[in-house]
Amino acid sequence: MARTAYFKDEEIARAHQIRERATTAMELRKALSILLIAEAGLDAGKTSDILGISERTVFRNRGDICN
């Protein structure tokens, strides 16, 4: 069973900012990697399927946004 991901409010707010200001598909995917998990309640596998990226990239995107 997978662990539940927890996000700080600041991480979610940052993802919203990136989504709103995205000028490339990569920026949009990075933001959605966070928002689909945090707000839609999807797991990393379903998120990766929707975005067409690997699960590893989903986790890497969190690091890019949250650091």
TILO-998728 format. One line per 5 residues: number of its first residue (from 1); for each residue z, x, y of N, C-alpha, C. Coordinates in Angstrom, 2 decimals, always signed. Layout:
N
NUM> Z X Y Z X Y Z X Y; ... .
//
This chain:
67
1> +0.00 +0.84 -1.17 +0.00 +0.00 +0.00 +0.00 +0.89 +1.25; -0.83 +0.57 +2.20 -0.95 +1.36 +3.41 +0.21 +1.08 +4.36; +0.55 +2.10 +5.14 +1.59 +1.92 +6.15 +1.01 +1.19 +7.35; +1.88 +0.48 +8.04 +1.48 -0.22 +9.24 +1.44 +0.76 +10.40; +0.38 +0.71 +11.18 +0.26 +1.60 +12.33 +0.97 +0.97 +13.53 .
6> +1.70 +1.79 +14.24 +2.37 +1.35 +15.45 +1.81 +2.11 +16.64; +1.58 +1.42 +17.72 +1.04 +2.03 +18.92 +1.97 +1.75 +20.08; +2.12 +2.75 +20.93 +2.89 +2.56 +22.16 +2.06 +1.74 +23.13; +2.74 +1.07 +24.03 +2.04 +0.27 +25.04 +1.09 +1.13 +25.86; +1.49 +2.37 +26.13 +0.65 +3.28 +26.91 -0.66 +3.61 +26.16 .
11> -0.57 +3.74 +24.84 -1.76 +4.03 +24.04 -2.74 +2.85 +24.09; -2.20 +1.66 +23.99 -3.05 +0.47 +24.03 -3.67 +0.31 +25.41; -2.88 +0.54 +26.44 -3.39 +0.44 +27.81 -4.50 +1.47 +28.04; -4.31 +2.68 +27.53 -5.34 +3.73 +27.66 -6.62 +3.32 +26.94; -6.49 +2.73 +25.75 -7.66 +2.27 +25.01 -8.40 +1.19 +25.77 .
16> -7.66 +0.29 +26.43 -8.29 -0.74 +27.26 -9.05 -0.11 +28.42; -8.46 +0.89 +29.05 -9.12 +1.57 +30.16 -10.41 +2.23 +29.70; -10.35 +2.91 +28.58 -11.54 +3.59 +28.06 -12.61 +2.58 +27.69; -12.21 +1.47 +27.09 -13.18 +0.43 +26.73 -13.87 -0.12 +27.97; -13.11 -0.38 +29.01 -13.68 -0.96 +30.22 -14.61 +0.01 +30.95 .
21> -14.34 +1.30 +30.85 -15.11 +2.31 +31.57 -16.12 +3.04 +30.70; -16.23 +2.64 +29.45 -17.12 +3.34 +28.51 -18.57 +3.34 +28.99; -19.17 +4.52 +28.92 -20.58 +4.65 +29.28 -21.42 +5.07 +28.08; -20.75 +5.36 +26.97 -21.46 +5.73 +25.75 -20.89 +4.92 +24.58; -21.68 +4.83 +23.53 -21.23 +4.14 +22.33 -20.03 +4.86 +21.72 .
26> -19.99 +6.18 +21.81 -18.89 +6.95 +21.25 -17.58 +6.61 +21.95; -17.60 +6.50 +23.26 -16.39 +6.12 +24.00 -15.92 +4.73 +23.61; -16.86 +3.82 +23.48 -16.52 +2.45 +23.09 -15.91 +2.41 +21.69; -16.52 +3.14 +20.75 -15.98 +3.19 +19.39 -14.58 +3.77 +19.36; -14.33 +4.81 +20.17 -12.99 +5.40 +20.21 -11.96 +4.38 +20.65 .
31> -12.27 +3.65 +21.70 -11.34 +2.64 +22.19 -11.14 +1.53 +21.16; -12.21 +1.07 +20.56 -12.12 -0.01 +19.59 -11.39 +0.43 +18.32; -11.41 +1.73 +18.01 -10.66 +2.24 +16.87 -9.17 +1.92 +17.02; -8.70 +1.98 +18.24 -7.29 +1.67 +18.52 -7.09 +0.16 +18.61; -7.92 -0.51 +19.37 -7.71 -1.92 +19.67 -7.87 -2.82 +18.45 .
36> -8.80 -2.51 +17.56 -8.96 -3.34 +16.37 -7.74 -3.27 +15.45; -7.11 -2.12 +15.42 -5.91 -1.98 +14.59 -4.70 -2.58 +15.32; -4.53 -2.21 +16.58 -3.34 -2.61 +17.32 -3.32 -4.09 +17.66; -4.46 -4.65 +18.03 -4.46 -6.03 +18.51 -5.04 -7.03 +17.52; -6.01 -6.61 +16.74 -6.61 -7.54 +15.78 -5.92 -7.48 +14.42 .
41> -5.08 -6.46 +14.22 -4.33 -6.36 +12.98 -5.12 -5.87 +11.79; -6.27 -5.24 +12.05 -7.07 -4.72 +10.95 -6.50 -3.40 +10.46; -6.85 -3.03 +9.23 -6.45 -1.71 +8.74 -7.56 -0.71 +9.03; -7.29 +0.56 +8.77 -8.26 +1.62 +9.09 -9.56 +1.44 +8.31; -9.47 +0.97 +7.07 -10.67 +0.78 +6.26 -11.60 -0.27 +6.84 .
46> -11.05 -1.41 +7.20 -11.86 -2.48 +7.78 -12.40 -2.06 +9.15; -11.57 -1.38 +9.94 -12.00 -0.89 +11.25 -13.17 +0.07 +11.10; -13.08 +0.97 +10.14 -14.17 +1.94 +9.94 -15.45 +1.24 +9.49; -15.32 +0.20 +8.66 -16.50 -0.57 +8.24 -17.17 -1.25 +9.43; -16.37 -1.87 +10.28 -16.90 -2.59 +11.43 -17.61 -1.65 +12.40 .
51> -16.98 -0.48 +12.65 -17.52 +0.45 +13.63 -18.57 +1.40 +13.07; -18.71 +1.42 +11.75 -19.70 +2.31 +11.12 -19.31 +3.77 +11.17; -18.01 +4.04 +11.08 -17.50 +5.40 +11.08 -16.56 +5.56 +9.89; -16.18 +6.80 +9.61 -15.27 +7.03 +8.49 -13.83 +6.72 +8.89; -12.98 +6.52 +7.88 -11.57 +6.28 +8.17 -10.96 +7.50 +8.85 .
56> -11.38 +8.66 +8.45 -10.88 +9.89 +9.08 -11.20 +9.89 +10.57; -12.39 +9.43 +10.94 -12.76 +9.37 +12.35 -11.91 +8.35 +13.10; -11.54 +7.26 +12.44 -10.65 +6.28 +13.07 -9.35 +6.97 +13.48; -8.77 +7.76 +12.57 -7.52 +8.45 +12.87 -7.71 +9.56 +13.91; -8.84 +10.24 +13.84 -9.15 +11.29 +14.82 -9.30 +10.69 +16.22 .
61> -9.90 +9.51 +16.30 -10.06 +8.86 +17.59 -8.72 +8.52 +18.22; -7.76 +8.14 +17.39 -6.41 +7.87 +17.93 -5.85 +9.12 +18.59; -6.04 +10.25 +17.94 -5.57 +11.50 +18.53 -6.27 +11.82 +19.83; -7.56 +11.53 +19.90 -8.32 +11.81 +21.12 -7.83 +10.94 +22.28; -7.53 +9.70 +22.01 -7.12 +8.77 +23.06 -5.66 +8.96 +23.44 .
66> -4.83 +9.20 +22.47 -3.38 +9.18 +22.70 -2.82 +10.53 +23.13; -3.60 +11.54 +23.09 -3.10 +12.86 +23.52 -3.63 +13.26 +24.86 .
//
